[in-house]
Amino acid sequence: MLDTLKNLFAVADLRNRVLFTLGMLAVYRVGNFIPTPGVNSEALKILSEQAQNSMFGLYDMFTGGSLSRVTIFALGVMPYISSSIILQLLTVVWPYLERLSKEGELGRRKITQYTRYLTLLLAVIQSLGIAIFLERQTEIAGGLPLVYETGWGFRLGCMLTLTTGTMFIMWLGEQITERGIGNGMSLIIFAGIVVNFPRAVIATIGQMQTGQIGLLTMAFLVVLMVGVIAAIIYVERGHRRITVQYAKRVVGRRQYGGSSTHIPLKVNTGGVIPVIFASSILTFPQTLSGMFTPGGWADGAVRQIAYGMPLYNLLYVVGIIFFAYFYTAIIFNPDDVSENMRKYGGFIPGIRPGKRTAEYIDTILARITIVGAVYLAMVAILPEFLLTGFKVAPIPFIGESLDAVLPRFVTQGLNVQFFFGGTSLLIVVGVAMDTVNQVESQLIMRHYDGFMKKTRIRGRRG
């Protein structure tokens, strides 16, 4: 490991990329502590303590606590992610965007520009929803108003501040992706989750000291966390190999081909993107809840899909499975793979080249994707159920009856608050593995040992 870190900083370009990434993440963290003008900081501290149990809890986790503190980065990267989802969905149904997606670099730049415009629009709408929500919190505790002066003056100021913060975060993410290491947006979410870990550890120790969490419960939580991390690493490295053979070709006096290789199809091709996408879609309505009339049908509908509610969990699972297939279809095209194999004389034994090969690869990919999608859904949901149980009471008609009949452990779980749930673990471990793999590839490309070396790769001699 020490040799790897030494090699990492021995390459000037790679060293600069790592330092640039860390610098951009440091700028992001500084912005997480700059408050939005017009908000009462004393009242905000009380609201922040309640954020983990509110419908903003998951969104707040993605923003590194910025939402509960109402800083300039309160919206985080979620407007950008929502815009990306909308544009990718429209690419499938809108011929114009579909043509752009096939026009190479120029087309991708145009789609990226449209994504930025849509991000701006969504940020304006979401920031207005948050501003109205803050205004309605007339008293938090002890008669402290959350907003000093309500009205359109505060709303416009809040909208301008939060929208500007979101666009700046989007720029940071793009800069990290282009000039740093890893996916910028994913790393920003990763940083937002990880930085709260020390505070979560202190809170957990406090719960143990007060008796809220027993020693056996704590041991179980640690074992659960380690087990989930091990499962994530195991599945993320799993893949299905499809054997490919190349026909022999004689050019002049030389013989080419005749070799055998394989196509590695990952069990979870989409990585953590399906989880982030599903979370983004479900948290989007929460930021608009301030616009709805309290007690109205829209307000009630939003509360039904609040974090931890039965409908939320159902939609979360469905969303993860849908985006697992959808994102896999975007980043992996069996027709392109089949065409490239045909050009270079490759074929899958027993399968006719061309359309049949593409159909065969697509069938295999569909089968392993369902395994990856179910794995993502289980890791995201089951740890949450173990911690807080199945909240069946809100289910219409039968909820109260089920709550009275089912055992307490089923409906309440361990009844403890633990920072690292399934969703956060998936994102942290998944993004960390993707980033390490990118660093590994950069080192091997430059003939240096990587993090996961098996044999020593010697550098070229000058």
Secondary structure, DSSP 8 states (H G I E B T S, - for coil): -HHHHHHHHHSHHHHHHHHHHHHHHHHHHHHTTSB-TTB-HHHHHHHHHTGGGSTTHHHHHHTTTHHHHTBTTTTTTHHHHHHHHHHHHHHHH-HHHHHHHTSTHHHHHHHHHHHHHHHHHHHHHHHHHHHHHHHH---SSTT--SBSS-SHHHHHHHHHHHHHHHHHHHHHHHHHHHHSSS-HHHHHHHHHHHTTHHHHHHHHHHHHHTTSS-HHHHHHHHHHHHHHHHHHHHHHT-EEEEEEEE--EEETTEEE---EEEEEEETTTTTTHHHHHHHHHHHHHHHTGGGS-TTSHHHHHHHHTSTTSHHHHHHHHHHHHHHHHHHHHHH--HHHHHHHHHHTTEE-TTS-TTHHHHHHHHHHHHHHHHHHHHHHHHHHHHHHHHHH----TTSTTTHHHHHHHS-HHHHHTT----S--HHHHHHHHHHHHHHHHHHHHHHHHTT---TT-SS-------
